[in-house]
C-alpha cells in the first residue's frame, strides 16, 4: 500500500503558504463560492476527514448529507460524503488526499462550480 510521506510544517510556514494562496486566488470568489483550506495531519493521514468552513456551508451547501464530487485540475473526479451536521467531508476524501500526495501545510482552493461539485486546485503550497 502506498502512503504519503508527511512532513510536518511550522505555523510560520503554514501562515506564509496561506498568504501566498490568498494572493494567487484573489478574485476567484467573484465567479464561484470559494474557500482555502490548509491541510493538517487529520486531513491527510490519520482520520481522513476534512472540516469545511461553517459560514461557507451555511451559505452554499445542503442541510442534509449529500454525495459531493471533487474535481481536480486534470478533470479526475472523486465522490466524497458531505456530513451536514458536522460540516465535514469523509468517505472518498481519503482517496483524493492520497492520490494527490497531500502534505501538512498544503493549501487547497475549493471552488463550488455546481451545487454538489467542487473544483479543487491543489497546487498552492
VOSE-737462 format. One line per 3 residues: number of its first residue (from 1); their letters; for each residue x, y, z of N, C-alpha, C, CB. Coordinates in steps of 0.2 Angstrom, whole numbers. Glycine has a CB too. Example, Ala and Ser with C-alpha at 12.3 -4.5 7.8 and 13.67 -1.06 7.14 Angstrom:
<nodes>
1 = AS = 66:-28:39:62:-22:39:66:-16:39:57:-22:45 ~ 64:-11:35:68:-5:36:64:0:39:70:-3:29 $
</nodes>
This chain:
<nodes>
1 = XXX = 4:-6:0:0:0:0:4:6:0:-5:0:6 ~ 3:11:-4:7:17:-5:4:22:0:6:20:-12 ~ 9:25:4:7:30:9:10:37:7:8:28:16 $
4 = XXX = 7:42:10:10:49:9:16:50:13:5:54:10 ~ 21:53:11:27:55:15:25:61:18:34:54:11 ~ 23:62:25:21:68:28:26:71:31:15:66:32 $
7 = XXX = 27:78:29:32:82:33:28:87:36:37:85:28 ~ 29:87:43:25:92:47:28:99:46:25:90:55 ~ 24:104:46:27:111:45:25:115:51:23:114:38 $
10 = XXX = 29:121:51:28:125:57:22:130:55:35:129:58 ~ 20:133:61:14:138:60:17:144:55:12:141:67 ~ 23:146:56:25:151:52:25:149:44:33:153:54 $
13 = XXX = 27:143:43:27:141:36:20:140:33:31:134:35 ~ 15:137:38:8:137:36:5:143:35:5:133:42 ~ 7:148:39:4:155:38:6:158:31:6:160:44 $
16 = XXX = 13:158:30:16:160:24:13:157:17:23:159:23 ~ 12:150:18:9:147:12:1:149:11:9:139:13 ~ -2:150:16:-9:153:16:-9:160:13:-13:153:23 $
19 = XXX = -5:164:15:-5:171:12:-3:170:4:1:175:16 ~ 2:166:2:3:165:-5:-3:163:-9:9:161:-6 ~ -7:158:-6:-13:155:-9:-18:161:-9:-15:149:-5 $
22 = XXX = -19:165:-4:-24:170:-5:-22:175:-10:-24:174:2 ~ -16:177:-11:-14:181:-17:-15:178:-24:-6:183:-16 ~ -14:171:-24:-15:168:-30:-22:167:-32:-12:161:-30 $
25 = XXX = -27:167:-27:-34:166:-29:-38:172:-28:-36:160:-24 ~ -35:178:-26:-39:184:-25:-43:185:-32:-35:190:-23 ~ -49:186:-31:-54:187:-36:-57:181:-39:-50:190:-42 $
28 = XXX = -55:175:-37:-58:169:-40:-65:168:-36:-54:163:-38 ~ -66:171:-31:-73:170:-27:-78:174:-31:-72:172:-20 ~ -76:179:-35:-81:183:-39:-86:178:-43:-78:188:-43 $
31 = XXX = -83:173:-46:-86:168:-51:-90:163:-47:-81:165:-56 ~ -87:160:-42:-90:154:-39:-88:155:-31:-87:148:-41 ~ -92:152:-27:-91:152:-20:-84:148:-19:-97:149:-15 $
34 = XXX = -80:151:-15:-73:149:-14:-70:149:-7:-68:152:-19 ~ -67:144:-5:-63:145:1:-56:141:1:-67:142:7 ~ -52:143:5:-45:140:5:-45:136:11:-39:145:5 $
37 = XXX = -41:130:11:-40:126:17:-33:123:17:-45:120:16 ~ -30:124:23:-23:122:24:-24:115:27:-20:127:29 ~ -20:110:24:-20:103:26:-16:102:33:-18:99:21 $
40 = XXX = -19:98:37:-16:96:43:-16:88:44:-19:99:50 ~ -12:85:48:-12:78:48:-19:74:48:-8:76:54 ~ -24:77:52:-30:73:52:-34:73:46:-34:77:58 $
43 = XXX = -32:78:41:-35:78:35:-32:73:30:-34:85:32 ~ -26:71:31:-22:68:26:-18:61:28:-17:72:23 ~ -18:60:34:-15:53:36:-19:50:42:-8:55:39 $
46 = XXX = -22:53:46:-25:50:52:-32:48:52:-23:54:58 ~ -36:53:52:-43:52:51:-46:53:45:-47:57:56 ~ -43:56:40:-45:57:33:-52:60:33:-45:51:29 $
49 = XXX = -53:65:37:-59:69:37:-57:76:36:-64:68:43 ~ -62:80:33:-60:87:31:-66:92:34:-59:88:24 ~ -65:96:39:-70:100:41:-70:106:36:-68:103:48 $
52 = XXX = -76:108:34:-77:114:29:-79:120:34:-82:112:24 ~ -77:126:31:-79:132:35:-87:133:36:-77:138:31 ~ -88:134:42:-95:134:44:-99:139:40:-96:136:51 $
55 = XXX = -97:145:39:-100:150:35:-101:148:28:-96:157:36 ~ -96:145:25:-97:143:18:-102:138:18:-90:140:16 ~ -103:133:22:-108:128:22:-115:131:23:-106:123:27 $
58 = XXX = -115:135:28:-122:138:29:-125:142:23:-122:143:35 ~ -120:145:19:-122:149:13:-123:145:7:-117:154:12 ~ -119:139:6:-119:136:0:-120:129:-1:-112:137:-3 $
61 = XXX = -121:125:5:-122:118:5:-128:116:8:-116:114:8 ~ -130:110:7:-136:107:9:-136:106:17:-138:101:6 ~ -142:106:20:-143:105:27:-144:97:28:-149:109:30 $
64 = XXX = -143:93:23:-143:86:24:-137:83:21:-150:83:20 ~ -136:77:23:-130:73:20:-131:72:12:-129:67:23 ~ -125:73:9:-125:73:2:-119:69:-1:-126:80:-2 $
67 = XXX = -119:67:-7:-113:65:-10:-110:71:-14:-114:59:-15 ~ -104:73:-13:-101:79:-17:-96:76:-21:-98:84:-12 ~ -95:79:-27:-90:77:-32:-84:82:-31:-92:77:-39 $
70 = XXX = -78:79:-30:-72:83:-30:-68:82:-37:-67:81:-24 ~ -67:88:-40:-64:88:-47:-57:91:-47:-69:91:-52 ~ -52:87:-49:-45:90:-49:-44:94:-55:-40:85:-47 $
73 = XXX = -38:97:-55:-37:101:-61:-35:97:-68:-30:105:-60 ~ -35:90:-67:-34:86:-73:-41:83:-75:-29:80:-71 ~ -46:85:-71:-53:83:-73:-55:76:-70:-53:82:-80 $
76 = XXX = -50:73:-66:-52:67:-62:-57:69:-57:-46:64:-59 ~ -62:64:-56:-67:66:-51:-67:60:-45:-74:66:-54 ~ -69:63:-39:-69:58:-33:-76:60:-30:-63:60:-29 $
79 = XXX = -79:55:-28:-85:56:-24:-84:56:-16:-91:51:-25 ~ -86:61:-13:-85:61:-5:-92:62:-2:-80:66:-3 ~ -92:60:4:-98:61:8:-98:67:12:-100:55:13 $
82 = XXX = -103:72:11:-103:78:15:-108:76:20:-106:84:10 ~ -105:77:27:-109:76:33:-112:83:35:-105:72:38 ~ -118:85:34:-121:91:35:-120:93:42:-128:92:33 $
85 = XXX = -122:89:47:-122:91:54:-115:93:56:-124:85:58 ~ -109:89:54:-103:91:57:-99:95:51:-99:85:58 ~ -102:96:46:-99:100:40:-92:98:38:-99:108:42 $
88 = XXX = -92:91:37:-86:88:35:-87:84:29:-83:84:41 ~ -81:83:26:-81:78:20:-77:71:23:-77:80:14 ~ -80:66:21:-77:59:24:-78:55:17:-81:56:30 $
91 = XXX = -79:48:18:-79:43:13:-78:46:6:-86:40:13 ~ -72:45:4:-70:47:-3:-65:53:-2:-76:50:-7 ~ -65:57:3:-59:62:4:-52:58:4:-61:66:10 $
94 = XXX = -52:52:8:-46:49:8:-43:47:2:-47:42:12 ~ -47:45:-3:-44:44:-10:-41:50:-13:-49:41:-14 ~ -45:55:-13:-42:62:-16:-36:64:-12:-47:67:-15 $
97 = XXX = -35:64:-6:-29:66:-2:-23:61:-4:-31:65:6 ~ -24:55:-4:-19:50:-6:-17:51:-13:-21:43:-4 ~ -21:51:-18:-20:52:-25:-16:58:-26:-26:51:-29 $
100 = XXX = -17:63:-22:-14:70:-24:-8:71:-19:-19:75:-23 ~ -6:66:-15:0:66:-11:0:72:-7:7:66:-15 ~ -5:74:-4:-6:80:0:-1:79:7:-13:81:2 $
103 = XXX = 2:85:8:6:85:14:3:91:19:13:87:12 ~ 6:90:25:4:95:30:6:102:28:8:93:37 ~ 2:107:28:3:114:26:1:115:19:10:115:27 $
106 = XXX = 0:110:15:-3:111:8:-9:115:9:-4:105:4 ~ -10:120:4:-16:124:4:-20:122:-2:-15:131:4 ~ -27:120:-1:-31:119:-7:-36:124:-8:-35:112:-6 $
109 = XXX = -38:126:-14:-43:131:-16:-49:127:-18:-41:136:-21 ~ -54:127:-14:-61:124:-16:-65:129:-19:-64:121:-10 ~ -68:127:-25:-72:132:-29:-79:128:-30:-69:135:-36 $
112 = XXX = -84:130:-28:-91:126:-29:-93:128:-36:-96:128:-23 ~ -92:124:-41:-94:126:-48:-101:124:-50:-88:123:-53 ~ -104:119:-46:-110:117:-47:-113:115:-40:-111:111:-52 $
115 = XXX = -120:115:-39:-122:114:-32:-118:108:-28:-129:112:-33 ~ -116:103:-31:-113:97:-27:-106:96:-30:-117:91:-27 ~ -103:100:-34:-97:99:-37:-91:104:-35:-97:99:-45 $
118 = XXX = -86:102:-32:-80:106:-30:-75:105:-35:-78:105:-23 ~ -72:111:-38:-66:111:-42:-61:112:-37:-66:115:-48 ~ -55:108:-37:-50:109:-31:-44:110:-35:-50:103:-27 $
121 = XXX = -40:116:-33:-33:117:-35:-29:115:-30:-32:125:-38 ~ -25:110:-31:-20:108:-25:-13:110:-26:-21:100:-25 ~ -12:115:-30:-5:117:-32:-3:123:-28:-4:117:-39 $
124 = XX = -6:125:-22:-5:131:-19:0:131:-14:-11:134:-17 ~ 4:126:-13:9:125:-7:16:128:-9:9:118:-4 $
</nodes>
